[in-house]
Amino acid sequence: MSDEIWVLAEFVGDQVAQASSEALGAAKRSAEAGGRRVVAVVLGRDGGDPALRSLGAADTVLTVQDPGLKDFSPALHVRVLEALLSDRKPRLVLMGNTAAGLELGPDLSARLGSPLIAYCRNLEFSGDTVVGTTQLYGGKLLLEVETAAAQVLAMVAAGSFPAVTEERDVLVEAIASPVSLADPETVFLGLEVAETADVDITQADVLISVGRGIGDAGNISLAEELAEALGGVVSASRPVVDQGWLTKSRQVGKSGKTVKPKLYLAAGISGAPEHLEGMRDADLIVAINTDAAAPIFEVADYGVVGDCTEILPALTEAVSSQG
Ligand SMILES: Cc1cc2nc3c(=O)[nH]c(=O)nc-3n(C[C@H](O)[C@H](O)[C@H](O)COP(=O)(O)OP(=O)(O)OC[C@H]3O[C@@H](n4cnc5c(N)ncnc54)[C@H](O)[C@@H]3O)c2cc1C
């Protein structure tokens, strides 16, 4: 059996994507425990591309140099990866549970007959068996799965493994595409960049998160003031974003971002499964809600039953008075 663990690396500009750094973290952990090698796989970049230095956490980089692969094209990427995985047979293939991962993982799994662990929250080897934890029902259930298959694919859920980044001159193997890229089933037309994120809530240590219970757009400033006093930023549940009170980049949850801050203060958020999916792994959760039976209290370390429009300013005052 191969001793290689592959990480399908995605880039944002010239920097390795957070999801791929976390997949590298998962790969490194499994590799160190079992004397295996980590190979970062890149499609569409030249072997001399300086951006490959950001994959220094891997033992080696394998890049398929064809410029036709630089922009993500599911049909072409699957075609190339299917050929590479069949030929080289790495034992474990990790990718982010991202839009690209969701395209590649299931397709490759079906083509290669290799099992896929989607929404993977934990992963380790037990001898030659791969043991993974996958989440169901938006994280309400965690399921442990194991497989001794010769090749296993896994899509790493955001925030589940520590991101590993290292800038260095890593050994690069640059190859031509092993298959023809002619006549793709789909054609890349262009990249439409979503609204510019004013802030990256996934990197914040303190999040003051507001839900529908905040009442109206004018009250968001109450959360902003507390966030400023604590050196944090404001995030939100989906209804707040849907109403246009905050931008989509601030949304936490299933269709938003997964966050893991040191402090997550949920103000006027009920705790629907789709919201919990994005924040339940925060180090410390504090909830403010007028309804003592709100499900958010089931995951909160501290809870206050009360009106958040009164409690948020009181907290800001208390923090500010500490100097
Ligand atoms: C496919 C899908 C994806 C989804 N993705 C997401 C997602 O990414 N993120 C997300 O958040 N949701 C998502 N949702 C929606 C989710 O199901 C919930 O509807 C949403 O999380 C509820 O938001 P909320 O808690 O702000 O509002 P509500 O559920 O309406 O809760 C408001 C809470 O505020 C409390 N409250 C009212 N007044 C006050 C006050 N003055 N002070 C304190 N508390 C008060 C109420 O008691 C209540 O508990 C998704 C749903 C689906 C179907």
The ligand as an ORCA input file, in Angstrom:
! r2SCAN-3c Opt
* xyz 0 1
  C     -30.392     25.176      4.012
  C     -30.415     26.195      5.138
  C     -29.251     26.875      5.419
  C     -29.233     27.801      6.478
  N     -28.077     28.437      6.762
  C     -28.024     29.251      7.842
  C     -26.801     29.873      8.232
  O     -25.758     29.741      7.575
  N     -26.797     30.641      9.326
  C     -27.911     30.848     10.085
  O     -27.839     31.572     11.106
  N     -29.083     30.285      9.728
  C     -29.172     29.518      8.630
  N     -30.368     28.973      8.261
  C     -31.595     29.449      8.945
  C     -31.843     28.786     10.285
  O     -32.647     27.639     10.099
  C     -32.596     29.735     11.236
  O     -33.794     30.163     10.606
  C     -31.794     30.959     11.656
  O     -30.532     30.560     12.161
  C     -32.535     31.708     12.741
  O     -31.869     32.898     13.017
  P     -32.080     33.650     14.407
  O     -31.681     32.756     15.512
  O     -31.401     34.971     14.282
  O     -33.644     33.950     14.392
  P     -34.823     33.274     15.204
  O     -34.811     31.799     15.074
  O     -36.048     33.994     14.819
  O     -34.464     33.589     16.718
  C     -34.474     34.849     17.289
  C     -34.220     34.659     18.778
  O     -34.104     35.915     19.405
  C     -34.742     35.847     20.675
  N     -35.089     37.219     21.019
  C     -36.124     37.978     20.562
  N     -36.045     39.220     21.059
  C     -34.933     39.252     21.844
  C     -34.292     40.245     22.610
  N     -34.793     41.514     22.681
  N     -33.159     39.938     23.303
  C     -32.650     38.676     23.258
  N     -33.219     37.694     22.545
  C     -34.334     37.984     21.824
  C     -35.897     34.913     20.469
  O     -36.284     34.323     21.703
  C     -35.318     33.895     19.502
  O     -34.728     32.793     20.227
  C     -30.420     28.045      7.229
  C     -31.583     27.352      6.918
  C     -31.582     26.439      5.886
  C     -32.851     25.679      5.592
*
